């Protein structure tokens, strides 16, 4: 205990104390370095936040090195600040390289800004999602079908980038699919990973459309490796299905201006007196599980 006490006493009291303070202030370079440190530590997260932090901290350490070389004339202070400047400079170059390596085409960049960036998804995670779809945007011409009722297998998940898709069942219009909405989220959600099915609705392009498609098996492999991406898609798909349900709800009217809510259990058993029969089950086909898989069919013209 005595040795420990003497050690702490020597550490605290065995050095000279400041009896007189320096009257003149340090030079402008020192204060500039301090300002750069303060502003630099206010950087955010992500790649651009790191670029902000390392650039300002590097400039701050560089100013401190110049101050130590010219004003203080202290080799140790200069050496430490110059080493820290070098580390920040190397980190800045490394982060810049990473940012350049995750650059995307214009459509994928717009998709990231509109859908994934507001959710706080980093560019590195988004790159894994883009690579899973082979970084390809597919074109669907006007009046061509993405899926045909009872024919097209459910083997992928697609997100509309531009254009408008019309959803019908037995020739009856259900709702539209707009950009940043999934084309087949109900079908995807209705099947387990090991199950197969076919579309119960027809999806037709009303305009020239562009969409991104993830193959089912490949996307499930990505989910198995990255649980965060799996939870992300689960949230996006659930929100997309909810939007489609509300779109269907707005179309269901029952005589004299009354409207049934498709979330009510008794909605599916309602008979409509004195009006042409409206089959609510048709409106829910797009939100039900697909039937067994049949002969695959690609994107074809609906009239063929």
PyMOL commands that set and color helices and strands:
alter all, ss='L'
color gray80, all
select helices_A, chain A and resi 2-13+28-40+46-72+75-101+106-119+123-132+185-190+216-225+227-251+265-269+280-283+285-287
alter helices_A, ss='H'
color red, helices_A
select strands_A, chain A and resi 138-140+144-147+156-162+165-169+172-177+202-205+209-215+300-301
alter strands_A, ss='S'
color yellow, strands_A
deselect
rebuild
show_as cartoon
